[in-house]
């Protein structure tokens, strides 16, 4: 199942989701190297969930070189302390260089500190692209906590 930010906002407006759900925010800094940007689709998944969230800002050309874009995912059945892995997957025919990821979670009025992870890998789903990954698996276990 793939959820978009606009679908999540719509569900919240209808009262289908609670404000106490775990909200995962990811800000991604696209690098400034030549051809760093991408028009490919990018998805986020948590742990070994089959659900993936399309990282897209409607009406914006996101993931451009030198830009930072922020996305929100509503995690229905996962508590912040249960997040062990975050996977970022690319689908498309061009490469992308996400230089840094910033994560934090919110639950109601409480939120975690930001976690920043530097990336030094190109991403591409095209197998001919040398030294690139289709999926980046980022170990998060214990790093996104909401303190009482």
BAFI-3210 file (N, C-alpha, C; in Angstrom, 3 decimals, decimal comma, padded with zeros to 6 digits):
// residues 148
n [1|2|3|4|5|6|7|8|9|10|11|12|13|14|15|16|17|18|19|20|21|22|23|24|25|26|27|28|29|30|31|32|33|34|35|36|37|38|39|40|41|42|43|44|45|46|47|48|49|50|51|52|53|54|55|56|57|58|59|60|61|62|63|64|65|66|67|68|69|70|71|72|73|74|75|76|77|78|79|80|81|82|83|84|85|86|87|88|89|90|91|92|93|94|95|96|97|98|99|100|101|102|103|104|105|106|107|108|109|110|111|112|113|114|115|116|117|118|119|120|121|122|123|124|125|126|127|128|129|130|131|132|133|134|135|136|137|138|139|140|141|142|143|144|145|146|147|148]
n.u [000,847|000,627|000,983|000,178|001,248|-000,854|-003,065|-002,920|-003,319|-005,933|-007,281|-006,848|-008,332|-010,887|-011,180|-010,322|-007,871|-005,973|-004,748|-002,869|-001,398|001,708|003,850|006,095|008,703|010,641|013,360|015,038|018,113|019,114|022,023|024,626|026,155|026,911|024,053|022,593|019,889|016,533|013,754|012,529|010,365|010,225|010,256|009,374|009,802|009,131|010,811|010,049|007,784|005,157|003,879|004,440|005,478|004,874|007,142|006,473|005,835|003,003|002,504|005,012|008,331|010,158|013,170|015,355|018,624|020,613|018,430|016,239|013,812|010,801|008,953|006,042|005,027|002,453|002,454|000,701|000,635|002,942|005,132|007,244|009,624|009,794|010,783|013,094|014,411|014,673|013,799|014,713|013,612|014,107|012,408|012,592|014,191|016,395|019,297|019,970|021,215|020,958|022,064|021,917|019,911|017,293|015,592|012,687|010,236|006,785|004,306|001,210|001,519|004,166|007,610|010,482|014,076|015,984|017,368|020,185|021,511|024,220|024,692|026,530|026,083|025,007|021,713|019,794|017,510|018,206|020,064|022,457|023,733|026,626|027,912|025,658|022,685|019,536|017,895|018,226|019,039|018,535|019,748|018,012|017,368|016,489|017,170|015,259|013,454|010,795|010,897|009,618]
n.v [-001,167|002,173|005,357|008,765|012,085|013,908|012,192|011,336|013,769|014,282|012,106|012,753|015,141|014,141|012,885|010,297|009,508|009,702|012,412|011,507|009,544|008,132|010,318|010,505|012,449|013,334|015,000|015,691|016,367|017,147|016,534|018,639|017,878|017,297|016,391|015,557|015,734|014,281|012,955|010,662|008,355|008,231|006,288|005,618|003,315|001,612|-000,371|-003,730|-003,352|-003,781|-001,644|001,336|004,714|007,241|009,683|012,739|016,034|017,539|019,465|020,582|020,614|018,494|017,203|018,456|019,580|020,720|021,397|021,168|019,014|018,314|015,683|013,896|011,053|008,987|006,722|003,997|001,714|001,689|002,484|005,252|004,323|001,789|001,898|000,575|000,377|002,436|002,557|003,808|003,981|004,013|004,458|004,429|005,885|007,518|008,692|009,634|011,804|011,820|013,705|014,092|012,942|013,841|012,996|012,975|012,317|012,729|012,634|013,333|016,217|015,853|015,448|013,963|014,407|015,654|013,433|013,083|011,832|011,276|010,687|008,902|007,720|007,162|006,861|004,618|002,840|001,617|-000,922|-000,731|001,515|002,375|001,611|002,382|002,418|000,823|000,720|002,295|001,306|002,372|002,255|002,775|002,092|002,712|005,426|007,349|008,657|009,593|011,551|011,309]
n.w [000,000|-000,873|000,401|000,038|000,930|000,654|000,759|003,384|004,747|003,923|005,122|007,819|007,958|007,703|010,048|010,240|011,070|014,058|016,062|017,775|016,592|015,514|013,956|011,421|010,364|007,619|006,365|003,432|002,068|-001,053|-002,915|-004,386|-006,477|-009,964|-011,822|-009,556|-008,857|-009,132|-010,980|-010,480|-008,740|-005,190|-002,292|001,137|003,746|006,828|009,183|008,610|007,186|004,823|003,809|002,023|001,740|-000,491|-001,247|-001,896|-002,844|-003,580|-006,514|-006,474|-007,706|-006,407|-004,811|-006,077|-007,099|-004,445|-002,887|000,018|001,100|002,860|004,263|005,432|007,237|008,372|010,885|011,545|013,253|014,756|017,353|018,303|019,594|018,601|016,055|013,987|011,517|008,649|005,370|002,234|-001,000|-004,517|-007,599|-010,962|-013,871|-013,605|-011,790|-008,326|-005,819|-002,663|-000,094|002,681|005,398|007,581|010,455|012,514|015,066|015,968|018,449|019,284|021,213|021,743|020,823|019,227|019,394|016,593|014,229|012,321|009,317|007,314|003,873|001,433|-000,961|-004,285|-005,602|-007,528|-009,583|-011,827|-013,040|-014,438|-013,568|-012,087|-008,871|-007,307|-005,271|-005,029|-002,865|000,213|003,371|006,481|009,696|012,607|015,154|018,450|018,318|017,818|020,010|022,154|024,841|028,155]
ca.u [000,000|001,410|000,225|000,757|001,049|-002,192|-004,034|-002,853|-003,970|-007,363|-007,764|-006,872|-009,446|-012,126|-011,168|-010,008|-006,626|-005,893|-003,582|-001,908|-000,637|003,111|004,138|007,515|009,081|011,951|013,837|016,106|018,921|019,690|023,362|024,853|026,986|026,254|022,989|022,151|018,425|015,821|012,307|012,054|009,562|010,991|009,365|009,910|009,127|009,649|011,039|009,801|006,411|004,866|003,430|005,464|004,941|005,433|007,671|006,154|005,158|002,156|002,665|006,389|009,365|011,050|014,424|016,231|019,981|020,777|017,178|015,838|012,374|010,325|007,806|005,430|004,398|001,699|002,688|-000,512|000,805|004,330|005,521|008,576|010,720|009,821|011,365|014,444|014,979|013,942|014,310|014,403|013,697|013,896|011,861|012,669|015,348|017,531|019,970|019,716|022,226|020,491|023,284|021,676|018,545|016,985|014,369|012,172|008,870|005,871|003,133|000,479|002,325|005,536|008,424|011,855|015,147|016,256|018,455|020,722|022,360|024,864|024,727|027,571|025,775|024,026|020,589|019,231|016,933|018,755|021,182|023,693|024,371|027,696|028,040|024,450|021,793|018,109|017,313|019,115|018,473|019,159|019,487|017,518|017,001|016,758|017,624|014,104|012,680|010,089|011,127|008,440]
ca.v [000,000|003,393|006,502|010,066|013,103|014,481|011,193|011,373|015,014|014,090|011,198|013,527|016,099|013,383|012,283|008,879|009,296|010,422|013,288|010,794|008,580|008,489|011,010|010,486|013,512|013,168|016,072|015,139|017,347|016,621|017,062|019,648|017,322|017,292|015,393|015,071|015,735|013,184|012,990|009,322|008,233|007,814|005,749|005,372|002,282|001,498|-001,746|-004,662|-003,104|-003,824|-000,307|002,321|006,063|008,008|010,972|013,660|017,269|017,862|020,787|021,056|019,785|018,223|016,480|019,194|019,770|021,766|021,661|020,331|018,768|017,651|014,814|013,357|009,739|008,609|005,317|003,616|000,661|001,672|003,507|005,776|003,490|000,530|002,100|000,028|000,633|003,237|002,281|004,770|003,239|004,820|003,768|005,308|005,617|008,423|008,560|010,699|011,854|012,414|013,892|013,996|012,679|014,284|012,345|013,128|011,822|013,432|011,906|014,387|017,423|015,463|015,082|013,526|015,231|015,299|012,516|013,373|010,783|011,667|009,625|009,077|006,778|007,492|005,931|004,393|001,514|001,101|-001,783|-000,364|002,639|001,808|002,070|003,023|001,519|001,041|000,893|002,609|000,832|003,173|001,703|003,838|001,481|003,429|006,789|008,254|008,463|010,730|011,510|011,676]
ca.w [000,000|-000,962|000,893|-000,269|001,960|000,497|001,233|004,842|005,155|003,694|006,171|009,066|007,900|007,881|011,374|010,130|011,794|015,319|016,229|018,616|015,815|015,354|012,706|011,104|009,429|007,008|005,487|002,615|001,344|-002,293|-003,114|-005,419|-007,545|-011,265|-011,985|-008,245|-008,724|-009,785|-011,157|-010,158|-007,516|-004,019|-001,267|002,471|004,521|008,190|009,605|007,507|006,758|003,393|003,430|001,701|001,618|-001,596|-000,811|-002,973|-002,453|-004,735|-007,100|-006,346|-008,311|-005,288|-005,016|-006,992|-006,585|-003,442|-002,162|001,140|001,053|004,070|004,042|006,642|007,134|009,566|011,188|012,260|014,257|015,212|018,317|017,958|020,107|017,848|014,727|013,922|010,194|007,673|004,032|001,179|-002,254|-005,709|-008,770|-012,126|-014,718|-013,403|-010,501|-007,353|-004,762|-001,405|000,686|004,120|005,847|008,938|010,908|013,864|015,209|016,862|018,922|019,975|021,375|022,074|019,671|019,483|018,834|015,196|013,938|010,986|008,760|006,062|002,868|000,419|-002,035|-005,306|-005,660|-008,851|-009,764|-013,079|-012,641|-015,121|-012,878|-011,267|-007,483|-006,793|-004,546|-005,255|-001,534|001,330|004,627|007,532|011,037|013,471|016,440|019,693|018,129|017,733|021,243|022,733|026,289|028,989]
c.u [000,891|000,533|000,934|000,483|-000,350|-003,264|-004,077|-003,564|-005,483|-007,970|-007,826|-008,062|-010,796|-012,215|-010,862|-008,705|-006,623|-004,654|-002,520|-001,153|000,815|003,304|005,645|007,773|010,479|012,219|015,040|016,795|019,491|021,032|023,462|025,786|026,205|025,269|022,501|020,643|017,804|014,345|011,707|011,190|010,446|009,993|010,115|009,126|009,848|009,692|010,818|008,366|006,275|004,400|004,623|004,775|005,647|005,884|007,518|005,458|004,328|002,373|004,076|007,325|010,409|012,244|015,308|017,580|020,030|019,546|017,013|014,324|011,971|009,026|007,314|004,824|003,693|001,874|001,562|-000,266|002,205|004,565|006,915|009,727|010,832|010,399|012,816|015,150|014,079|014,609|013,824|014,647|013,377|013,361|011,874|013,955|016,476|018,078|019,662|020,811|021,649|021,669|023,083|020,188|018,413|015,638|013,974|010,724|008,103|004,738|002,360|001,322|003,800|006,313|009,838|012,829|015,359|017,475|018,903|021,663|022,907|024,911|025,823|027,346|024,764|022,917|020,098|018,630|017,406|020,041|022,510|024,418|025,385|027,679|026,843|023,592|020,358|017,407|018,426|018,404|019,225|018,767|019,184|017,348|017,470|017,123|016,485|013,202|011,986|010,225|009,868|008,675]
c.v [001,228|004,572|007,788|011,017|013,683|013,501|011,187|012,621|014,899|013,199|011,904|014,476|015,411|012,737|010,794|008,512|010,168|011,299|012,614|009,704|009,051|009,111|011,049|011,566|013,224|014,371|015,508|016,275|016,664|017,311|018,060|019,149|017,369|016,120|014,803|014,930|014,551|013,515|011,613|009,366|007,696|007,423|005,534|004,214|002,141|000,028|-002,681|-004,528|-003,237|-002,462|000,548|003,645|006,766|009,352|011,940|014,873|017,699|019,305|021,351|020,083|019,519|017,375|017,119|019,425|020,949|022,051|020,715|020,231|017,970|016,921|014,287|011,998|009,451|007,107|004,829|002,652|000,603|002,817|004,003|004,877|002,144|000,683|001,616|000,391|001,573|002,974|003,357|004,026|004,160|003,930|004,745|005,069|006,637|008,271|009,772|010,630|012,569|012,496|013,704|013,780|013,191|013,666|012,864|012,650|012,712|012,484|012,887|015,648|017,126|015,110|014,713|014,594|014,791|014,380|012,797|012,255|011,263|010,447|009,931|008,136|007,372|006,457|005,842|003,000|000,887|000,348|-001,401|000,797|002,066|002,449|002,863|001,967|001,858|001,330|001,229|002,157|001,518|002,620|002,843|003,372|002,301|004,890|007,805|007,973|009,750|010,587|011,948|012,947]
c.w [000,000|-000,575|000,525|000,874|001,864|000,959|002,757|005,366|005,004|004,781|007,520|009,090|008,091|009,262|011,347|010,827|013,039|015,361|017,090|017,875|015,754|013,980|012,529|010,066|008,913|006,115|004,746|001,871|000,110|-002,513|-004,252|-006,522|-008,860|-011,346|-010,658|-008,128|-009,442|-009,935|-010,885|-008,899|-006,395|-002,934|000,033|003,064|005,857|008,588|008,422|007,006|005,251|002,898|003,060|001,445|000,471|-001,052|-001,972|-002,383|-003,660|-005,206|-007,017|-007,058|-007,225|-005,729|-006,085|-006,318|-005,615|-002,606|-000,977|001,106|002,281|003,778|005,388|006,338|008,449|009,766|012,087|013,411|014,842|016,191|017,953|018,392|019,377|016,441|014,758|012,618|009,425|006,335|003,076|-000,138|-003,427|-006,830|-009,930|-012,871|-014,590|-011,989|-009,628|-006,294|-003,540|-000,438|002,188|004,380|007,271|009,306|012,277|013,878|016,172|017,222|019,787|020,014|021,663|020,810|020,087|019,016|017,397|015,117|012,510|010,569|007,429|005,141|001,854|-000,762|-003,007|-005,240|-007,100|-008,888|-011,070|-012,752|-013,290|-014,444|-011,881|-009,878|-006,994|-006,107|-004,901|-003,928|-000,549|002,590|005,743|008,897|011,996|014,915|017,644|019,536|018,001|018,927|021,621|024,240|027,020|029,745]
res [x|x|x|x|x|x|x|x|x|x|x|x|x|x|x|x|x|x|x|x|x|x|x|x|x|x|x|x|x|x|x|x|x|x|x|x|x|x|x|x|x|x|x|x|x|x|x|x|x|x|x|x|x|x|x|x|x|x|x|x|x|x|x|x|x|x|x|x|x|x|x|x|x|x|x|x|x|x|x|x|x|x|x|x|x|x|x|x|x|x|x|x|x|x|x|x|x|x|x|x|x|x|x|x|x|x|x|x|x|x|x|x|x|x|x|x|x|x|x|x|x|x|x|x|x|x|x|x|x|x|x|x|x|x|x|x|x|x|x|x|x|x|x|x|x|x|x|x]
***
